[in-house]
Amino acid sequence: MKYSRVFACLSLATLLSSGSAFAATELHLQRFFGACDAEYGKSVDVSKADGECGIMTTLINQFKAEHPDIHVSVTTVEWPGYDQLTAQMASRTPPDLVTMHDSVISDYQSKGLIQPIDELLAQGKVSPDAFTPTARNGVTREGQIYGLPLDTWTMLFHTNLKLMKQAGLVDASGKAILPTSPDELLAQARQFKKATGKPYLIQILSNETAAYARMFYTFMFQQGAELFKDPTHIQLTTPEAKNIVNLFKQVYDEGLTTKNMDYPATVSAFPKAEGGILMNGNWLLGTYDAESKKAGAQLENSYAAYPYPMLFHKKAAVYVDGHAWVMPTKKHTDAELKAIAEFYKFMAANDYEWSRTGHLPSMKAVLDKPEFQALPQRSNLMEITKIGTGLPTEVQRQFAIQDILGEELAAAITGTKDVDSALSDAESRVNELLENL
C-alpha cells in the first residue's frame, strides 16, 4: 500500500481513538539505516562502532543497558519505510518513535499523523536552542518542533586529489581548485579530461532520480530563484532553471562525465580513479577516508571532500535534508511519555557519536568539540550547518517531487527531451501532484 494513496483515509480522530498496545514502560522504535545484528547485535560500546547501522544499533543497545526499566523493541525497515509506516497508521498500530527525513515531516504533520514534541524535549532537558539553525529549521512546522533532529546531510564533491594534481587543479597547499562559475566548471572539466583522459565528474545517471534533483536545488538556491511561488506551485520554466540544465547537458554532451552508471557503479568507480569528482552524499566520507589510508590504493593520501561549489553568487546555499526521530500520533501513558523523553535526552547527548557516520551534527555544541573537528574532512564541511537550505517546509510530497524532477532533468540532460519540454513537463507534473493532495 503506497503511503501517498492512503493519507486521505487517515485522520487524527481515528488515531487518537486507538489504545496503546504496549506495556506502560515499553518503547517501540522503528528505523531505517540497515540491519547489522550479526556484528552489532550485542554491542554496547558506541565508540567502537562504525557506519550508520553499527552506530545506531549500538546506541539503542546502550540506551537499553542504561535504562533497564524501559523495555525497548526495534523494527528495522527497508529504506525509507514510509509505505510500511503509513500502513501501520491506517491499521492504528504505529510505533512510538520512527526515523523520518525532514523533507517528509510535512506529509505527516499536515494531517495530524505525528505530534509536536516540545513538551517532551523540555521534560528531557533538551532545548531547541541547542540545535544548529539548519537542524532546527528541518523539524519545525508552524512554530512547533516535530522531531528530535539527528543530523543534517548533503551532497558533496568527493575528490581524487592525485588526478586533480595531474590536471593542474590543486593549489600550493594541495587543496583542490574548484570552479566558481559555470564557465569555470566547463573549463576545468575540459582541462581535466585533456590531462588525464578521464571524465571530470562521476555521476549517477541510471536508475536514479534523487541526485539530479538535489544538484538542481543547490544551484537554483545559489541563483536566488523562487522555486515555489506558494506551497502548491513550483516554477521551473525560468532562466535560472535553464542555466543549470544547459550547463549539465553540455557536460554530458562533451563527455566530461561518466555515463550509464547507477548508484553502486559510481560508488565503486571513484576509488578506482575512473574520474576526478564523485557527486554523492556525505555518508560516504568514512568509506573513502578508510580507502585513502590503504597502501597502494588509487586514493592513497589523495582524498578530499567539499560541499558543492558556489557556481552562482546571489546566495550562499547548498541543498540539505536531515533525519529525525518523530512521534506518531497515538495514546501514551505518562510512563511511556517519560520513556520517550529519556530516549530523546540520550540521543541528543550522543550526537557526536552519530556525527561519525559522516552526517553533520544537529547539536551546535558538537561542532565545537575538538574530537569532531579532528574527524576526516569535517573542516571542509562546517559551513554547511549555516548555509544549508531545504525546500520550503510547507511543501508536501517532497520525495515524489524529487522523483518527477529527477526524471525530467535526466531526460533533458541526456537528450531524450529538449530542455524546454522537460522543464515544462516537470512543472506541470509537480503542480498537478500538489493540487491533488
C-alpha positions, 0 to 999 in steps of 0.5 A, spaced: 500 500 500 503 506 497 503 511 503 501 517 498 494 513 496 492 512 503 493 519 507 486 521 505 483 515 509 487 517 515 485 522 520 487 524 527 480 522 530 481 515 528 488 515 531 487 518 537 481 513 538 486 507 538 489 504 545 496 503 546 498 496 545 504 496 549 506 495 556 506 502 560 514 502 560 515 499 553 518 503 547 517 501 540 522 504 535 522 503 528 528 505 523 531 505 517 539 505 516 540 497 515 540 491 519 547 489 522 545 484 528 550 479 526 556 484 528 552 489 532 547 485 535 550 485 542 554 491 542 554 496 547 560 500 546 558 506 541 565 508 540 567 502 537 562 502 532 562 504 525 557 506 519 550 508 520 547 501 522 553 499 527 552 506 530 545 506 531 544 499 533 549 500 538 546 506 541 539 503 542 543 497 545 546 502 550 540 506 551 537 499 553 543 497 558 542 504 561 535 504 562 533 497 564 526 499 566 524 501 559 523 495 555 525 497 548 523 493 541 526 495 534 523 494 527 528 495 522 525 497 515 527 497 508 529 504 506 525 509 507 519 505 510 514 510 509 509 505 505 510 500 511 509 506 516 503 509 513 500 502 513 501 501 520 497 508 521 491 506 517 491 499 521 492 504 528 498 500 530 504 505 529 510 505 533 512 510 538 518 513 535 520 512 527 526 515 523 523 520 518 527 525 513 525 532 514 523 533 507 517 528 509 515 531 516 510 535 512 506 529 509 505 527 516 504 533 520 499 536 515 494 531 517 495 530 524 499 523 523 505 525 528 505 530 534 509 536 536 514 534 541 516 540 545 513 538 551 517 532 551 524 535 549 523 540 555 521 534 560 528 531 557 532 537 558 533 538 551 532 545 548 531 547 541 536 552 542 541 547 542 540 545 535 544 548 529 539 553 525 539 548 519 537 542 524 532 546 527 529 549 521 528 541 518 523 539 524 519 545 525 512 546 522 508 552 524 512 554 530 512 547 533 518 542 533 516 535 530 522 531 531 528 530 535 533 532 529 539 527 528 543 530 523 543 534 517 546 531 510 548 533 503 551 532 497 558 533 496 564 533 491 568 527 493 575 528 490 581 524 487 586 529 489 592 525 485 588 526 478 586 533 480 594 534 481 595 531 474 590 536 471 593 542 474 587 543 479 590 543 486 593 549 489 600 550 493 597 547 499 594 541 495 587 543 496 583 542 490 581 548 485 574 548 484 570 552 479 566 558 481 562 559 475 559 555 470 564 557 465 569 555 470 566 548 471 566 547 463 573 549 463 576 545 468 572 539 466 575 540 459 582 541 462 581 535 466 579 530 461 585 533 456 590 531 462 588 525 464 583 522 459 578 521 464 571 524 465 571 530 470 565 528 474 562 521 476 555 521 476 549 517 477 545 517 471 541 510 471 536 508 475 536 514 479 532 520 480 534 523 487 541 526 485 539 530 479 534 533 483 538 535 489 544 538 484 538 542 481 536 545 488 543 547 490 544 551 484 537 554 483 538 556 491 545 559 489 541 563 483 536 566 488 530 563 484 523 562 487 522 555 486 515 555 489 511 561 488 506 558 494 506 551 497 502 548 491 506 551 485 513 550 483 516 554 477 521 551 473 520 554 466 525 560 468 532 562 466 535 560 472 532 553 471 535 553 464 542 555 466 543 549 470 540 544 465 544 547 459 550 547 463 549 539 465 547 537 458 553 540 455 557 536 460 554 530 458 554 532 451 562 533 451 563 527 455 566 530 461 562 525 465 561 518 466 555 515 463 550 509 464 552 508 471 547 507 477 548 508 484 553 502 486 557 503 479 559 510 481 560 508 488 565 503 486 568 507 480 571 513 484 576 509 488 578 506 482 580 513 479 575 512 473 574 520 474 576 526 478 569 528 482 564 523 485 557 527 486 554 523 492 552 524 499 556 525 505 555 518 508 560 516 504 566 520 507 568 514 512 568 509 506 573 513 502 577 516 508 578 508 510 580 507 502 585 513 502 589 510 508 590 503 504 597 502 501 597 502 494 590 504 493 588 509 487 586 514 493 592 513 497 593 520 501 589 523 495 582 524 498 578 530 499 571 532 500 567 539 499 560 541 499 558 543 492 561 549 489 558 556 489 557 556 481 552 562 482 553 568 487 546 571 489 546 566 495 550 562 499 546 555 499 547 548 498 541 543 498 540 539 505 535 534 508 536 531 515 533 525 519 529 525 525 526 521 530 518 523 530 512 521 534 506 518 531 500 520 533 497 515 538 495 514 546 501 514 551 501 513 558 505 518 562 510 512 563 511 511 556 511 519 555 517 519 560 520 513 556 520 517 550 523 523 553 529 519 556 530 516 549 530 523 546 535 526 552 540 520 550 540 521 543 541 528 543 547 527 548 550 522 543 550 526 537 557 526 536 557 519 536 552 519 530 556 525 527 561 519 525 557 516 520 559 522 516 552 526 517 553 533 520 551 534 527 544 537 529 547 539 536 551 546 535 555 544 541 558 538 537 561 542 532 565 545 537 568 539 540 575 538 538 574 530 537 569 532 531 573 537 528 579 532 528 574 527 524 576 526 516 574 532 512 569 535 517 573 542 516 571 542 509 564 541 511 562 546 517 559 551 513 554 547 511 550 547 518 549 555 516 548 555 509 544 549 508 537 550 505 531 545 504 525 546 500 520 550 503 517 546 509 510 547 507 511 543 501 508 536 501 510 530 497 517 532 497 520 525 495 515 524 489 517 531 487 524 529 487 522 523 483 518 527 477 524 532 477 529 527 477 526 524 471 525 530 467 532 533 468 535 526 466 531 526 460 533 533 458 540 532 460 541 526 456 537 528 450 531 524 450 527 531 451 529 538 449 530 542 455 524 546 454 519 540 454 522 537 460 522 543 464 515 544 462 513 537 463 516 537 470 512 543 472 506 541 470 507 534 473 509 537 480 503 542 480 498 537 478 501 532 484 500 538 489 493 540 487 491 533 488 493 532 495 
